[in-house]
Structures are given as C-alpha cells and as structure tokens.
Amino acid sequence: MEQVITDLFMACVYVLQVIGGSPGEFGYGYYLANILIFAVLQPALILLFMALWIKERRLRRKLQN
C-alpha cells in the first residue's frame, strides 16, 4: 500500500512539473502551477460550489412554501 501511495504522489508531482513547463525540475513553473492549483483554483471551486449549494437551498425552500 505504501508503494501505491508513493507512486501516486510521484505521478502528481510529475503532472505539476509538466504543467509548470519543466518536467523533472522544481523551477518557477512548478511553483506557479502549485500556486494556481492550490491557492487560486481550489478556493475558487469551493466558493463556486458553496454559492451553487446556497442557491439550490433557497430554491428548494421557495418551492416548498
């Protein structure tokens, strides 16, 4: 199981390196990819899904009344 987790982690690191433009290196592209994914994209998706959930909840309350 430990090997599976390690392999998955290394695959994810490689994808980040490819997105960053320097496979096999931890350059600025890798750091930029991390920032874009974990500091911008993930919080944006969380806020989007929260807004959609609130909208749906209000719609259901309105339809029930």
KOLKE-823592 format. One record per atom (N, C-alpha, C): chain; residue in one letter; residue number from 0; y, x, z; atom name. Coordinates in steps of 0.2 Angstrom, whole numbers, always signed. Layout:
KOLKE-823592
A, a, NUM, Y, X, Z, CA
...
END
This chain:
KOLKE-823592
A, m, 0, -6, +4, +0, N
A, m, 0, +0, +0, +0, CA
A, m, 0, +6, +4, +0, C
A, e, 1, +6, +10, +4, N
A, e, 1, +12, +14, +4, CA
A, e, 1, +13, +17, -3, C
A, q, 2, +8, +19, -7, N
A, q, 2, +9, +22, -13, CA
A, q, 2, +13, +16, -18, C
A, v, 3, +11, +10, -17, N
A, v, 3, +14, +5, -21, CA
A, v, 3, +21, +4, -20, C
A, i, 4, +23, +4, -14, N
A, i, 4, +30, +4, -12, CA
A, i, 4, +34, +10, -14, C
A, t, 5, +31, +16, -13, N
A, t, 5, +34, +22, -16, CA
A, t, 5, +35, +21, -24, C
A, d, 6, +30, +19, -27, N
A, d, 6, +31, +19, -34, CA
A, d, 6, +36, +14, -36, C
A, l, 7, +36, +8, -33, N
A, l, 7, +41, +3, -34, CA
A, l, 7, +48, +5, -33, C
A, f, 8, +49, +9, -27, N
A, f, 8, +55, +12, -26, CA
A, f, 8, +58, +17, -31, C
A, m, 9, +53, +21, -33, N
A, m, 9, +55, +26, -38, CA
A, m, 9, +56, +23, -45, C
A, a, 10, +53, +18, -47, N
A, a, 10, +55, +14, -53, CA
A, a, 10, +62, +11, -52, C
A, c, 11, +63, +8, -47, N
A, c, 11, +70, +5, -46, CA
A, c, 11, +75, +11, -46, C
A, v, 12, +74, +16, -43, N
A, v, 12, +79, +22, -44, CA
A, v, 12, +80, +24, -51, C
A, y, 13, +74, +24, -55, N
A, y, 13, +74, +26, -62, CA
A, y, 13, +79, +21, -66, C
A, v, 14, +78, +15, -64, N
A, v, 14, +82, +10, -68, CA
A, v, 14, +89, +11, -66, C
A, l, 15, +91, +12, -60, N
A, l, 15, +98, +13, -58, CA
A, l, 15, +100, +19, -62, C
A, q, 16, +96, +25, -63, N
A, q, 16, +98, +31, -66, CA
A, q, 16, +99, +29, -74, C
A, v, 17, +95, +25, -77, N
A, v, 17, +96, +23, -84, CA
A, v, 17, +102, +19, -85, C
A, i, 18, +103, +14, -80, N
A, i, 18, +110, +10, -81, CA
A, i, 18, +116, +15, -80, C
A, g, 19, +115, +20, -75, N
A, g, 19, +121, +24, -74, CA
A, g, 19, +122, +29, -80, C
A, g, 20, +117, +30, -85, N
A, g, 20, +118, +34, -90, CA
A, g, 20, +115, +41, -90, C
A, s, 21, +112, +43, -84, N
A, s, 21, +109, +50, -83, CA
A, s, 21, +102, +49, -80, C
A, p, 22, +97, +47, -84, N
A, p, 22, +90, +47, -81, CA
A, p, 22, +88, +54, -78, C
A, g, 23, +85, +54, -72, N
A, g, 23, +83, +60, -69, CA
A, g, 23, +89, +63, -65, C
A, e, 24, +95, +61, -65, N
A, e, 24, +100, +64, -61, CA
A, e, 24, +104, +59, -57, C
A, f, 25, +107, +61, -52, N
A, f, 25, +111, +57, -47, CA
A, f, 25, +118, +58, -49, C
A, g, 26, +121, +57, -54, N
A, g, 26, +128, +58, -56, CA
A, g, 26, +132, +52, -54, C
A, y, 27, +138, +52, -57, N
A, y, 27, +143, +47, -56, CA
A, y, 27, +140, +40, -59, C
A, g, 28, +137, +41, -64, N
A, g, 28, +134, +34, -67, CA
A, g, 28, +129, +31, -62, C
A, y, 29, +125, +35, -59, N
A, y, 29, +121, +32, -54, CA
A, y, 29, +124, +28, -48, C
A, y, 30, +129, +32, -46, N
A, y, 30, +134, +29, -40, CA
A, y, 30, +137, +23, -43, C
A, l, 31, +140, +23, -49, N
A, l, 31, +143, +17, -52, CA
A, l, 31, +139, +11, -52, C
A, a, 32, +133, +13, -55, N
A, a, 32, +128, +7, -55, CA
A, a, 32, +126, +4, -48, C
A, n, 33, +125, +8, -43, N
A, n, 33, +124, +6, -37, CA
A, n, 33, +130, +2, -34, C
A, i, 34, +136, +4, -35, N
A, i, 34, +142, +0, -33, CA
A, i, 34, +142, -7, -37, C
A, l, 35, +141, -6, -43, N
A, l, 35, +142, -13, -47, CA
A, l, 35, +136, -18, -45, C
A, i, 36, +130, -15, -44, N
A, i, 36, +125, -20, -42, CA
A, i, 36, +126, -22, -35, C
A, f, 37, +127, -18, -30, N
A, f, 37, +126, -20, -23, CA
A, f, 37, +133, -21, -20, C
A, a, 38, +138, -19, -23, N
A, a, 38, +145, -21, -20, CA
A, a, 38, +149, -26, -24, C
A, v, 39, +147, -27, -30, N
A, v, 39, +150, -32, -34, CA
A, v, 39, +146, -38, -36, C
A, l, 40, +140, -36, -39, N
A, l, 40, +136, -42, -42, CA
A, l, 40, +132, -46, -37, C
A, q, 41, +129, -42, -32, N
A, q, 41, +126, -46, -27, CA
A, q, 41, +130, -51, -23, C
A, p, 42, +136, -48, -20, N
A, p, 42, +140, -53, -16, CA
A, p, 42, +143, -59, -21, C
A, a, 43, +144, -57, -27, N
A, a, 43, +147, -62, -32, CA
A, a, 43, +141, -68, -33, C
A, l, 44, +135, -66, -33, N
A, l, 44, +130, -71, -34, CA
A, l, 44, +129, -75, -28, C
A, i, 45, +129, -71, -22, N
A, i, 45, +129, -75, -16, CA
A, i, 45, +134, -80, -15, C
A, l, 46, +140, -79, -17, N
A, l, 46, +146, -83, -17, CA
A, l, 46, +145, -89, -22, C
A, l, 47, +143, -87, -28, N
A, l, 47, +141, -92, -33, CA
A, l, 47, +136, -97, -31, C
A, f, 48, +131, -95, -28, N
A, f, 48, +125, -99, -26, CA
A, f, 48, +128, -104, -20, C
A, m, 49, +132, -101, -15, N
A, m, 49, +134, -104, -10, CA
A, m, 49, +139, -110, -12, C
A, a, 50, +143, -109, -17, N
A, a, 50, +148, -114, -20, CA
A, a, 50, +144, -119, -23, C
A, l, 51, +139, -117, -27, N
A, l, 51, +134, -122, -30, CA
A, l, 51, +131, -127, -25, C
A, w, 52, +128, -124, -20, N
A, w, 52, +125, -127, -14, CA
A, w, 52, +130, -132, -11, C
A, i, 53, +136, -130, -9, N
A, i, 53, +141, -134, -6, CA
A, i, 53, +142, -140, -11, C
A, k, 54, +143, -139, -17, N
A, k, 54, +145, -144, -22, CA
A, k, 54, +139, -149, -23, C
A, e, 55, +133, -147, -23, N
A, e, 55, +127, -151, -23, CA
A, e, 55, +127, -155, -17, C
A, r, 56, +128, -152, -11, N
A, r, 56, +128, -156, -5, CA
A, r, 56, +133, -161, -4, C
A, r, 57, +139, -160, -7, N
A, r, 57, +144, -165, -7, CA
A, r, 57, +142, -171, -12, C
A, l, 58, +139, -169, -17, N
A, l, 58, +137, -174, -22, CA
A, l, 58, +132, -178, -20, C
A, r, 59, +127, -176, -16, N
A, r, 59, +122, -180, -13, CA
A, r, 59, +124, -184, -8, C
A, r, 60, +129, -182, -4, N
A, r, 60, +132, -186, +2, CA
A, r, 60, +136, -192, -2, C
A, k, 61, +140, -190, -7, N
A, k, 61, +143, -195, -11, CA
A, k, 61, +139, -201, -14, C
A, l, 62, +133, -199, -16, N
A, l, 62, +128, -203, -19, CA
A, l, 62, +125, -208, -14, C
A, q, 63, +124, -205, -8, N
A, q, 63, +120, -209, -3, CA
A, q, 63, +125, -214, +0, C
A, n, 64, +131, -213, +0, N
A, n, 64, +136, -218, +3, CA
A, n, 64, +138, -224, -2, C
END
